[in-house]
Amino acid sequence: MSACLFCKFVSREIPTQVVYEDEHALAFRDINPQAPTHILVIPRIHIENLAAMQIEHAGLMGHLLWVCAEIARQEGIEADGYRVVLNTNRAAGQSVYHLHFHLLGGRQMGWPPG
């Protein structure tokens, strides 16, 4: 996926502010943060969005959510609370078509969210 921005982060073609990485996931600070803590958690493999998930990705999805929780602990937002958001397709707000979770915290979150 040579045109995918997030794949370019994974391959290090484009630098980004990485806060966590392992063999399955990469996490980095959002360049347009919507909260004091706003980190994107992505799989290293290209998956367009939640609608493109296959059953063989089930373990990966669990791992990505674990990464969100681990980063929340590392960022010190676990106790006060945080939000994990996954947008799928344009009407839901997805602008980069590489599956990604938004980890948001450090402020009071409103409801409904959008």
Secondary structure as UniProt FT lines:
FT   TURN            2..3
FT   HELIX           5..10
FT   TURN            11..12
FT   STRAND          18..21
FT   STRAND          25..29
FT   STRAND          37..43
FT   HELIX           50..52
FT   HELIX           55..57
FT   HELIX           58..75
FT   TURN            78..80
FT   STRAND          82..85
FT   HELIX           90..92
FT   STRAND          101..105
//
